[in-house]
């Protein structure tokens, strides 16, 4: 279907969409933060090791991020509200399955598969909805929408603790299932931007999918007795029917043996050309040409490592507070709420500062990663309650910088028509690293029986990202400086040549 992309209004109904996305994030995205609190005790009763616990959450992240294979074509072909609503339904159904789980693989199906894939549909579709309505205020809009997830991280741990203490695991999981289903209200408010502007640009949302289906179902029949012969064109060109009509040498009867050989050769070349056409359109549909850019590779791998570290930290942080810092369940929930509260405040205030100062999104992400490295290192070596609270606040503040600027970094680097594909590739890189590097972090915890060493292993990932990004920035800066110096030298040389000629 043909769609039109009007000029960005930078507000209007966009603020309603921001509130709707905040509701969706509050009731769905914040569920990831209570994984350890909700499922930890139940998995312990089922005698599951940390490896299984890490496997469940890592497979959840794998399904969440590998939905990036489908999210680009899905957003281009369907309305974001339909994709977001489907995600909310899948999250609710997955939590419903977990409520009746009796074995570890039940959680893999319910939480890892359904909840993960549902959250994978929600995040990019809601971001694209906001991105279409905002330009200069995009950072603030994304910050307010993500503050909904932070608000959920403040209240949902206490809701989970209340149901666990008074009713049990099954009732707590059912309550989370109903809560996530309320995100449908926000999904229905994701009204697409109307195309009333005369300066809009047309594009075909489903054209590449139609062409893929047409090419895969197309059958071409050639007459065995009539074969077109051309001696001055290459074999690859014979496969194109348009080239047949450009040449004047037509039907010639051949001996049956030559005729069959020519027929087989032409069919083989046609199949090869069809395969190449399908491959090119698949690359176009998924925007795989972005992978030719080494800067894009460094960007998505770095953000994937930070994401992997954050996911693993969210999983073991409650257990670290309870079993290493020896805090009670209510105190643990309070620390998680304090961290989430600091996260909310920074999600609301940080975009106002960065948008006004026009600081690049990637630079803010890098500074947030440095802050996470400092705060989590101090937290791993802390046992005093006051120190833990202070570091929890600082961790929440620096975490907001990475969460806010994740998709914004991609949107600032990619062209608008490449944004869904860029988001999808970013998600795929996260999924690959979570299931490999993230699972290794789970092994470290089981082998060493230490949450402190696991936290330090996470910090090594953050340090690796910082080194890689700073090295890239220094290389680009040096390259630009050399280019400017050469330009100045060429200008000076060009200015001195006429003077020398006059003296002579």
N, C-alpha and C positions, 0 to 999 in steps of 0.2 A: 504494500500500500504506500502511496505517496504521502509524505508528511512534510510540513514546513517548519522551519526553525526561525522564529521571529527574534527581534532584538531583545537583549536581556533587560528586564524591567528594574532589576536591583531592588526588589521589594514587592509591594502589593500582596497578592495572594501567596507570594513566596513565604511570608512570615507565618501564614497558616500552615503551609507545608513544613516549615521548620518546627512548629509546635507538634504537628502530626508525627514527624520523624523522631522528635524527642520522646513522644509517647511510645512509639515502637521500640526505640532503644531502651527505654526504661523497663519495659515489660518483657523484652526478649534478649537484647545484647548483654544486659547485666546478669543474666543467668550464668554466664561463664565465670563470673567472679565468685559464685557461691558453690562451685563444683566440689571443692574440698570439704566445705561445711555440710553440704547436702548429702554427698555420696561417701564421704570418708569413713564415717562410723559404720555405715552399712557394708561397705567393702571389707572393713576390718572384721566384722562379725562373720562375713562369708570367707574369712581366712585368705584374702587376696593380698599379694605382695605389692610393694610400691611399683614394681615393674608393670603389673596389670593395671594399676591406677594410672600410671603414666601412659600405658598403651591406649586406654580408653580416651583420655583427653587428647592424646596426639592423633589418634584416628579421627576424633572429632574435628580437630584442626585440619587434618588431611581432607576430610569430606567438605569442610567449610571452604577451604582454599581451592580444592580441585573443582569446585563448582564454577571456578573462573573459566573452565573450558567451555561452559555453556552460557555464562552470564553475558558475554559480549553479544553473541547472536540473539539471545533472549531479550535483552534490553532494546536492541535495534528492531526486533520483530514485534514485540508486544509492549504494552504500556507498563511503566515502572510500578504502577499501583497493583497490577495483576501479579507481577513477579514478587513484590513485597508481601501481598496477601497470601500467596502460595507458601512463602517462607514462614509466615506466622503459623499457618495451619500445620506445616511439617514439624515445627518446633513443639507445638502443643501435643501433637500425636506422639512424638518421640518421648516427651516427658511422661505421657500417659503409659507408654510401654515400660518405662523405667520404674513406675510405681508398682508394677506387678512382677518385677524382675526377681528371679531366684538363683541366677548364675551369672558369672562374669560376662559371658557372651551376650546375655540379654541387654546389658548396658551398652555393649558395643553396637548392637542393632539400634536400640532406642536413642541413646545419647550420642554415640559417635556418628552414626549414619544419618538418622532423621534430623536430630537437633543441629548437627554440623552442617548438613546440606541446606537446611532451612535458614540458618544464620548466614550462610554464604549467599543465598538469594537476597536477603534483606539488605546487607551492608552496601553493595554497589548500587542497587536500584534506588535506595533512599538518597545516596550521595548524588546520583545523576539527576534526581528530581530537584534537589537543592541547587545543583550546579547550573541548571537551565534557567533559574530565576535570579541568580546573583552573579555579580562581577566584582566590583570594588568592595562590596560588603560580604564577599563569599566566606572569608575567614570567620567573621562574626556569626554568620548564619550556621556554618558548620560547628562552631564552638557551642552555640546554644543548643543545637540538635544533639550533639554528643554529651552535653550536660545532662540530658535525660538519662543516658546510661549511667552517669555518675550519681545522679539522684537515686536511681534504682539500686546502685551499689551501697548507698547509705541505709535504705530502709529494708531491702530484701533480705540481708543477712539476719536482721532481727525477726522478720516474718518467718524465715526458715527455722531459726532457733526456737521460736514460739511453738511452731507446729511439731518440731522434733521433741521438744520437752513435754508437751501436753498430749500429743496424739501419736506421733511415731513417723517413721520414714515414709510409709505409703501415703499418708494424708498430706505430708509436706510436699511430696512429688506431685500429687494431684492438685494441690493449691498452686504450685508453680505452673502446671499445665493450663489451668483456667486463667491464670494471670497472663501468660503469653498469648492466649487466644484473644485477649482484649486488644492486642495490637492491631487487629483487623479494623478497628475504628479509625486508627491513624492511617492505615493503608488506603482506605476508601477516600481519604481527603487528599491523596496525592494526585491532584488534578494536573494533567499535562498542560504545558504552555500553549495557549491558543495561537493560531497562525493568522492574525488579522493584520499584521504589518505588511505593507507592500514591498518592503526591502528584504523580505525573508528569502532564504535559500532553500531550494528543494533538494531532497535526496530520497532515495528509495530504501525503505527499511528492510524489505523482504526480498529485494532483487537478487542478492547473492544466494539466498536459500532456494529461491525458485530456479535459478540457473543450475545450482547443484543437482536439484531433483530432476530437472529436464534433461541434463546431460547424462545422468545415471540411468534414465529410463529410455533414452533415445536409441532407436535401432535404425541402422542404415543398410539399405539393400542395393546391391549393384547387379547389373545385368551381366551374366556370365558371357554372353555372346558379343557384347559391345563393351570394348575397353578403350579408354582414351589414352593415347600414347603421346608423350612429349619427351624429346631427347635433350632439350636445352634447359630443363628445370631439375631441381634436386628432388630426391625421394620424399623428403619431409614436406615439400611444397605440394606434392601430389595429393596429400591427405586433405587438403583444403578444397572444399567444393567450389569456392569462389574462383580459385585458380583454374578449375576445369573450364569455366566459361570464358577465361581470358585467352585461351589458346585456340588456334584455328585448325589444328590437326585432330581430327575426330575419329570416329569409329572405324576400326580395322579388324578384319577377321584374322585370327591367329590359329595356329595348330592348337589342339586341345591341351597339350602338355604345357606350352608356353602360356596359354590362357589361364590355366589353373594356377601356375606359378605367379603370374602377374596379379591375379585376384588375391592370392594369399599374402603377397607382399604389401599390396595396398591396404588390406584389412589390418595387417599388423601395424602399419604406420598410422592408420586412423585410430586404432586403440591406444597407441602411444601418445598421439596428439590429444586424445580425449583425457587420458590420465594426467597429462601435463596441464590441461585446462582445469580439471577438477582440483589439482594441487594448487594452482595459482589462485583459484577462487576460495579455497580453504584458507590459504595464507591471507587473503584479503579479508575474509570473514573474521578471522581471529587476530588480525593485525600483527602477524608474526614478523613482519619486516622490521618491527621495533627491535628485535633481537640482534639486528646487525650493528646496533649502536653500543659500543663498550661502556659508555657512561650510563646508559639505561641498565645494562647488566649490573654494574657496580651499585647502582641505586636500588634496584629491586632485591639484590642479594643482601645488601646491608640492612634494608628495612625488614627483610625476612628473618635475619639473625636477631634483630632487636625484638621482633614479634615472638620468635621462638623462646627467647629469654623471658619475655613478659608472661607468656602462657605458662611456662614452667614455674615461674615465681608465683603466679596466682594459685597454682595447684598446691605448692608446698608451703606457702606463707602461713596458712592456718595451722598446719601441723608443726611448723617451726615455732610458732608462738605457744602452742600447747605442750609440746614434748621437749623442746630445747629451752625456751624461755620460761616454761612451767606456768603459763597463764591459764586461767579458767576459760570455759567456753564463752561465757558472757563477756569477759575481758577481751578475748580474741575477736568476738563480733564487734566490740567497741573500737578496737584498733583498726579493723577493716573499715568501719564506718568513718573513722577519723581520716584514714587515707583517702577514701572516696570523697569525703567532704572537701579536702584540699584539692582533689582532682577537679571537682565541680567548680570551685572558685576560680581556678586557673583556666578552665575551659571557657569561662565567661569573660574573664579579664584579659587573658593573653592575646586573643585575636584583636581586641580593640587597640592594643599597643602595637602589635606587629603590622596590622593593616594601616595604621596611621604613619608609622615609621617606614613602611614598605620594605620590611626585612624579608629576604627570601625564605620561603617555606622550608627549603632543605636545610638552610643554616639553623633555623629554629629546631628542626628535628635533630640535628647534630648536637646542638647545645643541650637539648633534653636528654640525649643519650649519654652525654658526659655527666649530667646531673644524676641520672640513674646509676651510673657506675660508682659515683661517690657515695650516694645514699645507701645503696644495697651492700656495698662493702662495709660501711659503718654498721649497718643493721645486722649483718652476719656476725659481727664481733661484739654485739651488744647483748647484755643480759639485764640491765637496769630498765625498769618500766618507763621512766621519764625519757631516757635516751631512745627507747623503742618508739615512743609516741612522737618524739621530734623527728626521727628518721622516717617514720610512717608518713608524716605530713610532707616532708621533703620529697619522699618517693612519689606520693600522689601528685605533687606539683610538677615534678619533672616528667612523670608518666604522661600527663596531659599534653605536654609539648610534642611527644612522639605520636600519641593517638590522634591529636588534632591535625597534624601536618603530614600524616601518612598518605592519604588520598590526595590532599592538596599538593603535595610534592609531585605526584604523578600528573595531576591536572595542569600544573604550571609547566611541566616539561613536554607533555604530549599535546598535539593539536586536538581541537575539540572532536573531530571525526575519529581520532585514534584513542580517545579517552576510555570508552568501554573495553577495548582490547588491551590497553595499558593496565587498567584495573584488573582484568582477568589474568594477565601474565604475572602481575604482582602477587595475586592470590595463589597462583600455581607455584611460584617460587617459595612462598610461605609454606604451602603444603608439603613440598619436597623436603625442606629443611626441618620442619616440625617432626615428620615421621622418621627422619634419620638422626639429626643432631639432637632433637628433643628427646628421642628415645634413649640416646646415649646418656643424657642427663639423668634419666630414671635409673639406668644401670649404675651410675656413679653413686646415687643414693643407696641402692641396695648393697653394693659392694663395700662401701665405706661405712654404712649405717650412720651417716652424718648429714644433717640438713645444712650445716655450715659449709662443708666442702661442696655440696650441690649448689649453694648460693654463689660461691666463688667461681665455680665452673660456668655459671650463667654470666658472671661478670667478665669472664675471659671472652665471651662472644661479643659483649659490648665494646671491650677494648679493641678487638679485631676490626669492628666496624669503624670505630673512631680513627684508627690508624689508616685504614683503606681510604676513607673519605677525605681525611686531611691530606694524604699523599696525592690524591686526585686533584684537590683544590690547588695545592701548591704547584703541581705540574701544569694545570691550566693557567694559573697566574703567571708562571714563568714563561709559558708559551706566548701568552698575550703580551708580556713585557718585551720579549724578543721581537715579536711582530711590530710593536710600536717603535722600538729602537731602529729596526730596519727601515720602517717607513720614514722616520725622521732623517736617517742617514741618506736615503734616496732623495728626499726633498732637499736636503742641504747640497748634495752633489749636483742635483739639477739646477739649483740656484747659482752655484759657483762656475759652472761650465760656460755660460754666456759671458761672464766677467773676464774669464781667462782669454776667451776669443777676442774680446775687444782690445785687451792689452797687447796681444800679438799684432 
